[in-house]
Structure formats: C-alpha cells, structure tokens
Amino acid sequence: MSKFSLLLLRHGEGAWNKENRFCSWVDQKLSGDGVKEAQDCGRLLKEQGYQFDMVFTSLLSRSIQTAWVVLEAMGQEWVPLVKSWRLNERHYGALIGVNRAEMAQKHGEEKVKLWRRSYDLTPPPIEESHPYFLEIYNDRRYSTCDVPIDKLPRSESLKEVLDRLLPYWNSAIAPEIRKGKTVLISAHGNSCRALLKHLEGISDEDIAKVTLPTGVPVLLELDEDLRTVRPRLLLGDQAEIQAAIKKVEDQGKAKLSN
C-alpha cells in the first residue's frame, strides 16, 4: 500500500547534452531547450496539483537551475532548496568532455554502452593534466562538501554513485519523506538511476536498461520502508516521453558517415 510519494527529475537539457559530450562534473547551464523543458515540467506538475515542501538538488548549476525554473512555473519559488554534492552526476573521469558518438566510432557502441550503463565498470580516473581538472577541483563549491576535496571522486561507476548517495538519502532526504513532506529531487541521469536501483530493487543487469529523459518528472509511490509499491510513472505525453528516451539511447551510437 502506498504511504509516501517522491518526484525524481533529471535536469533539463544542458549545453553539453546538446553537443553529446560527457558533461559529468563540469558545470554547465541549461540550453534554451532545457529551460523550456523545465518550464513545461513545472506547468505539468502545477496542473496535476503538486505542492512541494522541499527540493533537493546537486551542486551543479543545471540541476539547481532546473529546480528554480520548475518552482517558478508552479508559483512555488519560496519552497526550500537543499543542495549536496552527493546528488551530483556520475563522475566520468577521463571521459569528461568526450563526444559519445565519436567515442562509439573509435571504440564500438557496445564498449560505450558499457561505460555509460553498466553498474560496476569505472572509467579511467581524471588526471591533473586533463583540460577540465582544475575547473572542477578548484571550484569553491567543493570546499563546502562534507569530505575534503582530495577525497572527492576522480571517476565513478554507477555503484560508486549509489555508495556516496545512500548516506545522504538516509540522513537527509528519507527523514523528510517520512514526515509526510512532498519532496522533489532535481538531479542527474545517473544519480536518479542509482536511487531508482535502490528504491525499486533493480538488479545490477537490469539497471543498464533504465533510461531517463531530461525534464520528465518521475513519480514514485513508496511504502513505509520507502520502497516502491508500483512501477515508476513518467509523467507527461507518453509518445513524447518514448521519443525522448530513444534520443538519449541514441547518444551512444556512432555517427553514420555521409
């Protein structure tokens, strides 16, 4: 029997989503299309009568900006926003900045799918010589974390994302849900997938098949143990959602030569 509900949201399209590059911990704002996705999401949630008590985001601008735009569209700008690096996107290490389609041409689509989707495969770590290393680790936002900067990830599998997310879920988010608060988590494709794996009990193999499009809210109905009682529901026009899922899945395919 459903006792609580939770809304998960992968942020709207960012500039590097449009360019099909591994964005990860590089800070990017939403694209124009991403802003529209967040506005449409907010309007949909308002139409369906949702009233949020708290919103949790990562420390990355695209996650925070999505939450702002959604709340503005709902007329709920006053709702408290809580930010944590533990909701950040998966750290793709040395792959950050790389174009997925070009990588598929070079290494094969199956290898890229493994890097993107497998549960326990960790990409090569980011090195200090990487063009985005200093941009990430010299960023003042990471001096606010509950771990020292030198203990932050340099690369992560999805399993490692879940390992760093679960303590925050248990200590910060779950207690608010248990109080009966309506919570929105505005995060990223992989932090949302990691949390879905935990809440829905998805197997290590099946999590590779879970794809979340940008800007589409996901409704989870939870029991008293905060486990799902029925399949997740992606809210909105289902044909448009399936097209958006296919678009995400196609990002890892090699470009056809002209």
Disulfide bonds with the S-S distance in Angstrom:
none
